[in-house]
Amino acid sequence: YIEHGVRTDDTIAPMKEAWYEKIMASTPSEPSGAMPRETFARLLRGMLDETREDYLRAMKKSIVDYALANANERERLDLTLLTSLIPRAGEVSRPHDELPYEWRANVEASREDVAWTLQTLNPHALILSETWETKYATRRFV
């Protein structure tokens, strides 16, 4: 959704010129040492392009986060399966509380790593998650 779901051309305001000016004021105007001018200029353009891309990605992410946090927007976009995946206050529990204490930090770190790297918005992941929660919620995966 972040990469392809939000249009850049008319949806997101461009970066303010003052931000670019602040970046340029914090950057040396001349290369230091034996760095050629062309290399310095290329690196500077790359830094400004990277800053622009980071800004656009952050803006797109905030738009998507806002849309997914709002129940009306999820319904309008036909993302109703996400509702069961978004935990409500007080419902979040750690499935490994019964593990030995020494294991918990490693298991929690691994769980968070997997959670962040999975593409949970994939339709198959949503179906799998719903199936897991409805049919296998009382079983332990070993």
N, CA, C and O of each residue as an XYZ file, in Angstrom:
568
protein
N       0.819     -1.197      0.000
C       0.000      0.000      0.000
C       0.861      1.259      0.000
O       0.538      2.236     -0.677
N       1.944      1.238      0.749
C       2.765      2.437      0.863
C       3.427      2.764     -0.470
O       3.425      3.918     -0.900
N       3.991      1.759     -1.122
C       4.729      2.009     -2.356
C       3.825      2.323     -3.541
O       4.135      3.208     -4.339
N       2.706      1.603     -3.663
C       1.892      1.730     -4.871
C       0.481      2.250     -4.618
O      -0.238      2.550     -5.571
N       0.070      2.361     -3.361
C      -1.305      2.737     -3.073
C      -1.554      4.224     -2.934
O      -2.700      4.666     -3.007
N      -0.500      5.007     -2.734
C      -0.658      6.455     -2.555
C       0.056      7.156     -3.701
O       1.253      6.962     -3.912
N      -0.686      7.971     -4.436
C      -0.085      8.710     -5.548
C       0.805      9.830     -5.014
O       0.458     10.506     -4.046
N       1.931     10.011     -5.644
C       2.873     11.042     -5.216
C       2.562     12.385     -5.856
O       2.757     13.430     -5.235
N       2.084     12.367     -7.081
C       1.945     13.604     -7.849
C       0.984     14.618     -7.247
O       1.341     15.789     -7.119
N      -0.221     14.207     -6.873
C      -1.201     15.190     -6.396
C      -1.662     14.948     -4.958
O      -2.506     15.685     -4.447
N      -1.123     13.937     -4.312
C      -1.568     13.610     -2.962
C      -0.653     14.199     -1.891
O      -1.116     14.601     -0.824
N       0.629     14.246     -2.175
C       1.605     14.643     -1.172
C       2.207     16.001     -1.535
O       2.645     16.223     -2.664
N       2.218     16.894     -0.561
C       2.828     18.205     -0.768
C       4.340     18.037     -0.910
O       4.937     17.200     -0.232
N       4.961     18.825     -1.784
C       6.415     18.719     -1.924
C       7.119     19.230     -0.669
O       6.544     19.966      0.133
N       8.385     18.818     -0.523
C       9.171     19.305      0.611
C       9.295     20.820      0.524
O       9.361     21.390     -0.565
N       9.325     21.452      1.671
C       9.459     22.912      1.699
C      10.869     23.308      1.284
O      11.846     22.638      1.619
N      10.952     24.388      0.562
C      12.251     24.895      0.100
C      13.159     25.214      1.284
O      14.374     25.040      1.203
N      12.572     25.679      2.378
C      13.360     26.019      3.566
C      14.084     24.787      4.118
O      15.178     24.912      4.669
N      13.492     23.613      3.977
C      14.151     22.385      4.454
C      15.395     22.096      3.623
O      16.441     21.731      4.161
N      15.273     22.264      2.295
C      16.443     22.067      1.440
C      17.530     23.091      1.787
O      18.715     22.763      1.831
N      17.107     24.332      2.031
C      18.072     25.370      2.380
C      18.788     25.036      3.686
O      19.987     25.282      3.816
N      18.065     24.481      4.648
C      18.670     24.108      5.919
C      19.683     22.972      5.728
O      20.745     22.963      6.349
N      19.337     22.026      4.865
C      20.256     20.928      4.561
C      21.526     21.479      3.921
O      22.637     21.108      4.301
N      21.352     22.364      2.949
C      22.506     22.924      2.247
C      23.359     23.787      3.185
O      24.579     23.837      3.034
N      22.737     24.458      4.138
C      23.490     25.277      5.090
C      24.325     24.397      6.024
O      25.351     24.840      6.540
N      23.891     23.158      6.241
C      24.616     22.229      7.117
C      25.664     21.423      6.369
O      26.393     20.636      6.973
N      25.744     21.615      5.059
C      26.654     20.845      4.217
C      27.780     21.758      3.733
O      27.528     22.904      3.361
N      29.021     21.263      3.735
C      30.105     22.099      3.208
C      29.862     22.462      1.745
O      29.321     21.659      0.985
N      30.255     23.649      1.359
C      30.035     24.081     -0.017
C      31.128     23.589     -0.955
O      30.918     23.540     -2.167
N      32.272     23.228     -0.431
C      33.395     22.744     -1.229
C      33.832     21.372     -0.718
O      33.746     21.100      0.480
N      34.299     20.509     -1.617
C      34.795     19.206     -1.172
C      36.075     19.361     -0.365
O      36.861     20.281     -0.591
N      36.269     18.458      0.568
C      37.483     18.518      1.369
C      38.475     17.469      0.882
O      38.093     16.464      0.283
N      39.709     17.710      1.140
C      40.744     16.753      0.756
C      40.889     16.652     -0.752
O      40.783     17.645     -1.472
N      41.134     15.428     -1.217
C      41.394     15.201     -2.640
C      40.140     14.779     -3.404
O      40.242     14.286     -4.527
N      38.972     14.963     -2.818
C      37.733     14.557     -3.496
C      37.477     15.470     -4.690
O      37.463     16.693     -4.549
N      37.275     14.881     -5.858
C      36.972     15.709     -7.044
C      35.615     16.404     -6.906
O      34.704     15.889     -6.258
N      35.500     17.556     -7.514
C      34.258     18.334     -7.467
C      33.062     17.546     -8.011
O      31.962     17.618     -7.464
N      33.289     16.801     -9.082
C      32.204     16.020     -9.693
C      31.671     14.970     -8.716
O      30.462     14.760     -8.617
N      32.574     14.320     -8.006
C      32.164     13.313     -7.016
C      31.375     13.978     -5.892
O      30.347     13.462     -5.454
N      31.865     15.122     -5.432
C      31.180     15.854     -4.367
C      29.774     16.253     -4.801
O      28.815     16.089     -4.048
N      29.659     16.779     -6.022
C      28.348     17.201     -6.538
C      27.413     16.005     -6.682
O      26.224     16.109     -6.384
N      27.944     14.865     -7.140
C      27.123     13.657     -7.293
C      26.635     13.159     -5.929
O      25.474     12.777     -5.781
N      27.524     13.166     -4.943
C      27.137     12.745     -3.591
C      26.091     13.679     -2.990
O      25.155     13.233     -2.327
N      26.257     14.964     -3.225
C      25.301     15.946     -2.713
C      23.927     15.764     -3.356
O      22.907     15.804     -2.668
N      23.898     15.561     -4.695
C      22.620     15.294     -5.372
C      21.987     14.010     -4.831
O      20.779     13.950     -4.603
N      22.809     12.997     -4.631
C      22.297     11.737     -4.088
C      21.704     11.908     -2.703
O      20.663     11.330     -2.390
N      22.370     12.709     -1.867
C      21.863     12.959     -0.517
C      20.518     13.681     -0.569
O      19.596     13.338      0.172
N      20.407     14.681     -1.444
C      19.144     15.415     -1.562
C      18.037     14.529     -2.124
O      16.891     14.613     -1.682
N      18.372     13.680     -3.099
C      17.382     12.738     -3.642
C      16.930     11.748     -2.576
O      15.745     11.433     -2.471
N      17.884     11.262     -1.786
C      17.546     10.311     -0.720
C      16.657     10.974      0.327
O      15.718     10.359      0.832
N      16.955     12.223      0.648
C      16.125     12.968      1.603
C      14.705     13.119      1.072
O      13.739     12.946      1.815
N      14.578     13.440     -0.203
C      13.255     13.583     -0.828
C      12.504     12.254     -0.810
O      11.317     12.217     -0.488
N      13.190     11.162     -1.153
C      12.545      9.844     -1.151
C      12.112      9.445      0.259
O      11.027      8.890      0.435
N      12.946      9.719      1.267
C      12.581      9.418      2.656
C      11.355     10.215      3.080
O      10.469      9.695      3.758
N      11.313     11.480      2.676
C      10.163     12.328      2.992
C       8.888     11.759      2.360
O       7.857     11.639      3.022
N       8.970     11.412      1.072
C       7.790     10.880      0.381
C       7.330      9.571      1.017
O       6.130      9.364      1.200
N       8.258      8.694      1.353
C       7.899      7.420      1.983
C       7.243      7.653      3.352
O       6.254      7.004      3.691
N       7.803      8.580      4.129
C       7.222      8.878      5.445
C       5.810      9.443      5.302
O       4.922      9.093      6.079
N       5.597     10.310      4.318
C       4.273     10.880      4.108
C       3.289      9.803      3.658
O       2.156      9.758      4.136
N       3.717      8.937      2.741
C       2.852      7.846      2.287
C       2.510      6.917      3.445
O       1.363      6.496      3.590
N       3.503      6.597      4.265
C       3.267      5.706      5.399
C       2.269      6.321      6.376
O       1.401      5.624      6.901
N       2.392      7.622      6.620
C       1.454      8.256      7.550
C       0.028      8.251      6.985
O      -0.933      8.105      7.740
N      -0.115      8.406      5.676
C      -1.439      8.343      5.051
C      -2.029      6.942      5.191
O      -3.197      6.788      5.549
N      -1.221      5.923      4.908
C      -1.693      4.537      5.014
C      -2.014      4.195      6.474
O      -3.042      3.576      6.749
N      -1.146      4.591      7.408
C      -1.411      4.332      8.828
C      -2.717      4.976      9.267
O      -3.497      4.369     10.002
N      -2.955      6.202      8.818
C      -4.195      6.886      9.171
C      -5.405      6.132      8.610
O      -6.401      5.928      9.304
N      -5.301      5.729      7.355
C      -6.428      5.031      6.726
C      -6.707      3.698      7.410
O      -7.868      3.338      7.604
N      -5.668      2.966      7.777
C      -5.870      1.651      8.393
C      -6.307      1.755      9.851
O      -6.899      0.817     10.384
N      -6.026      2.875     10.499
C      -6.437      3.043     11.889
C      -7.909      3.423     12.003
O      -8.502      3.270     13.070
N      -8.496      3.907     10.940
C      -9.871      4.384     10.949
C     -10.800      3.277     10.435
O     -10.645      2.820      9.302
N     -11.746      2.852     11.244
C     -12.659      1.767     10.875
C     -13.474      2.106      9.625
O     -13.695      1.242      8.776
N     -13.916      3.342      9.510
C     -14.696      3.740      8.330
C     -13.859      3.644      7.061
O     -14.351      3.205      6.022
N     -12.595      4.054      7.143
C     -11.717      3.979      5.980
C     -11.432      2.521      5.604
O     -11.399      2.182      4.421
N     -11.226      1.658      6.605
C     -10.996      0.231      6.318
C     -12.210     -0.356      5.615
O     -12.066     -1.149      4.685
N     -13.399      0.025      6.050
C     -14.618     -0.491      5.417
C     -14.762      0.069      3.996
O     -15.120     -0.661      3.072
N     -14.484      1.360      3.827
C     -14.581      1.988      2.508
C     -13.603      1.359      1.517
O     -13.919      1.217      0.335
N     -12.423      0.984      1.995
C     -11.397      0.384      1.141
C     -11.512     -1.137      1.067
O     -10.677     -1.802      0.454
N     -12.553     -1.679      1.698
C     -12.801     -3.121      1.727
C     -11.623     -3.877      2.338
O     -11.156     -4.879      1.797
N     -11.161     -3.373      3.472
C     -10.083     -4.019      4.217
C     -10.619     -4.531      5.553
O      -9.965     -4.399      6.587
N     -11.794     -5.106      5.519
C     -12.444     -5.526      6.751
C     -11.737     -6.690      7.423
O     -11.880     -6.864      8.634
N     -10.972     -7.503      6.679
C     -10.240     -8.598      7.311
C      -9.182     -8.093      8.275
O      -8.781     -8.817      9.186
N      -8.720     -6.853      8.089
C      -7.717     -6.295      8.982
C      -8.261     -6.072     10.385
O      -7.500     -6.063     11.353
N      -9.558     -5.894     10.499
C     -10.155     -5.608     11.799
C      -9.808     -6.672     12.816
O      -9.508     -6.351     13.966
N      -9.842     -7.940     12.415
C      -9.544     -9.005     13.365
C      -8.062     -9.061     13.711
O      -7.702     -9.661     14.724
N      -7.188     -8.456     12.906
C      -5.756     -8.477     13.170
C      -5.282     -7.315     14.029
O      -4.182     -7.362     14.581
N      -6.100     -6.271     14.149
C      -5.703     -5.107     14.934
C      -6.143     -5.344     16.379
O      -7.341     -5.401     16.657
N      -5.186     -5.481     17.300
C      -5.552     -5.778     18.693
C      -6.245     -4.597     19.360
O      -5.942     -3.438     19.077
N      -7.164     -4.907     20.234
C      -7.841     -3.872     21.007
C      -7.123     -3.746     22.350
O      -6.414     -4.659     22.775
N      -7.311     -2.630     22.995
C      -6.643     -2.394     24.279
C      -6.977     -3.516     25.262
O      -8.141     -3.883     25.423
N      -5.972     -4.045     25.902
C      -6.172     -5.110     26.880
C      -6.186     -6.506     26.304
O      -6.145     -7.475     27.062
N      -6.243     -6.648     24.988
C      -6.301     -7.973     24.380
C      -4.936     -8.556     24.068
O      -4.807     -9.762     23.860
N      -3.919     -7.712     24.033
C      -2.592     -8.178     23.646
C      -1.991     -8.977     24.790
O      -1.875     -8.489     25.914
N      -1.614    -10.198     24.491
C      -0.948    -11.030     25.486
C       0.230    -11.711     24.825
O       0.258    -11.862     23.603
N       1.178    -12.114     25.601
C       2.352    -12.793     25.079
C       2.109    -14.298     25.153
O       1.876    -14.837     26.235
N       2.163    -14.979     24.008
C       1.866    -16.409     24.003
C       2.944    -17.251     24.669
O       2.758    -18.454     24.851
N       4.059    -16.646     25.033
C       5.152    -17.422     25.601
C       5.375    -17.141     27.084
O       6.479    -17.344     27.588
N       4.347    -16.679     27.788
C       4.500    -16.406     29.218
C       4.846    -17.657     30.009
O       5.450    -17.567     31.078
N       4.473    -18.817     29.498
C       4.748    -20.051     30.217
C       6.142    -20.614     29.941
O       6.517    -21.638     30.511
N       6.913    -19.957     29.073
C       8.282    -20.387     28.778
C       9.197    -20.100     29.955
O       8.897    -19.233     30.775
N      10.302    -20.812     30.047
C      11.281    -20.479     31.090
C      11.746    -19.032     30.946
O      11.877    -18.522     29.833
N      11.985    -18.396     32.048
C      12.333    -16.977     32.057
C      13.541    -16.671     31.174
O      13.566    -15.646     30.494
N      14.541    -17.552     31.179
C      15.770    -17.317     30.421
C      15.502    -17.251     28.914
O      16.267    -16.614     28.191
N      14.463    -17.877     28.437
C      14.164    -17.932     27.011
C      13.358    -16.730     26.526
O      13.400    -16.401     25.341
N      12.643    -16.085     27.401
C      11.633    -15.101     27.002
C      12.185    -13.947     26.171
O      11.571    -13.567     25.174
N      13.314    -13.388     26.552
C      13.869    -12.245     25.812
C      14.208    -12.644     24.373
O      13.916    -11.902     23.435
N      14.827    -13.817     24.203
C      15.182    -14.273     22.858
C      13.942    -14.587     22.031
O      13.880    -14.248     20.849
N      12.964    -15.229     22.642
C      11.735    -15.569     21.927
C      10.989    -14.295     21.538
O      10.467    -14.201     20.427
N      10.934    -13.315     22.441
C      10.258    -12.058     22.143
C      10.965    -11.308     21.025
O      10.309    -10.759     20.140
N      12.298    -11.276     21.050
C      13.056    -10.606     19.990
C      12.819    -11.295     18.648
O      12.656    -10.626     17.627
N      12.800    -12.614     18.644
C      12.548    -13.352     17.400
C      11.131    -13.120     16.900
O      10.906    -12.970     15.699
N      10.176    -13.092     17.825
C       8.783    -12.868     17.445
C       8.619    -11.494     16.804
O       7.945    -11.360     15.782
N       9.234    -10.470     17.401
C       9.128     -9.127     16.837
C       9.827     -9.037     15.491
O       9.343     -8.362     14.583
N      10.961     -9.711     15.357
C      11.666     -9.716     14.077
C      10.797    -10.330     12.987
O      10.704     -9.792     11.883
N      10.169    -11.444     13.293
C       9.296    -12.104     12.323
C       8.081    -11.223     12.019
O       7.679    -11.093     10.862
N       7.503    -10.625     13.052
C       6.314     -9.789     12.853
C       6.618     -8.597     11.955
O       5.787     -8.221     11.128
N       7.788     -8.001     12.104
C       8.123     -6.836     11.284
C       8.511     -7.214      9.872
O       8.329     -6.416      8.953
N       9.045     -8.421      9.670
C       9.496     -8.775      8.337
C       8.414     -9.457      7.504
O       8.504     -9.479      6.277
N       7.412    -10.003      8.143
C       6.316    -10.610      7.381
C       5.513     -9.545      6.661
O       5.378     -8.422      7.147
N       4.998     -9.890      5.535
C       4.136     -8.955      4.815
C       2.703     -9.291      5.183
O       2.029    -10.041      4.476
N       2.244     -8.734      6.290
C       0.951     -9.113      6.843
C      -0.228     -8.587      6.038
O      -1.361     -9.010      6.270
N       0.004     -7.683      5.104
C      -1.108     -7.182      4.305
C      -1.347     -8.018      3.054
O      -2.272     -7.750      2.287
N      -0.524     -9.013      2.856
C      -0.716     -9.945      1.746
C      -2.033    -10.673      1.977
O      -2.272    -11.137      3.092
N      -2.900    -10.792      0.973
C      -4.202    -11.433      1.180
C      -4.081    -12.861      1.714
O      -4.906    -13.288      2.522
N      -3.073    -13.594      1.278
C      -2.905    -14.966      1.761
C      -2.480    -14.986      3.220
O      -2.882    -15.871      3.975
N      -1.669    -14.014      3.619
C      -1.270    -13.928      5.016
C      -2.478    -13.613      5.892
O      -2.582    -14.124      7.007
N      -3.389    -12.778      5.401
C      -4.591    -12.458      6.163
C      -5.483    -13.687      6.326
O      -6.015    -13.935      7.408
N      -5.641    -14.450      5.255
C      -6.464    -15.664      5.320
C      -5.827    -16.679      6.254
O      -6.510    -17.303      7.066
N      -4.507    -16.840      6.136
C      -3.786    -17.767      7.008
C      -3.914    -17.343      8.469
O      -4.134    -18.180      9.345
N      -3.775    -16.047      8.729
C      -3.894    -15.549     10.095
C      -5.292    -15.794     10.651
O      -5.443    -16.214     11.799
N      -6.302    -15.533      9.848
C      -7.674    -15.747     10.301
C      -7.931    -17.229     10.573
O      -8.565    -17.580     11.568
N      -7.436    -18.100      9.685
C      -7.581    -19.544      9.881
C      -6.863    -19.980     11.149
O      -7.402    -20.754     11.940
N      -5.654    -19.486     11.338
C      -4.879    -19.850     12.526
C      -5.626    -19.436     13.795
O      -5.714    -20.214     14.745
N      -6.162    -18.215     13.813
C      -6.851    -17.715     15.003
C      -8.172    -18.429     15.263
O      -8.557    -18.594     16.420
N      -8.874    -18.854     14.222
C     -10.177    -19.486     14.436
C     -10.078    -20.991     14.673
O     -10.790    -21.529     15.520
N      -9.198    -21.678     13.933
C      -9.147    -23.134     14.038
C      -8.078    -23.656     14.993
O      -8.240    -24.717     15.597
N      -6.986    -22.908     15.125
C      -5.859    -23.443     15.891
C      -5.469    -22.573     17.069
O      -4.343    -22.678     17.556
N      -6.356    -21.723     17.540
C      -6.036    -20.796     18.613
C      -5.675    -21.503     19.915
O      -4.895    -20.980     20.710
N      -6.235    -22.685     20.136
C      -5.984    -23.375     21.401
C      -4.793    -24.332     21.335
O      -4.432    -24.951     22.336
N      -4.193    -24.449     20.164
C      -3.048    -25.364     20.004
C      -1.736    -24.603     20.075
O      -1.676    -23.397     19.834
N      -0.707    -25.328     20.406
C       0.616    -24.734     20.510
C       1.477    -25.208     19.350
O       1.574    -26.407     19.089
N       2.102    -24.262     18.655
C       2.972    -24.582     17.529
C       4.365    -24.906     18.075
O       5.016    -24.057     18.683
N       4.813    -26.142     17.850
C       6.119    -26.563     18.401
C       7.027    -26.944     17.280
O       8.172    -27.328     17.516
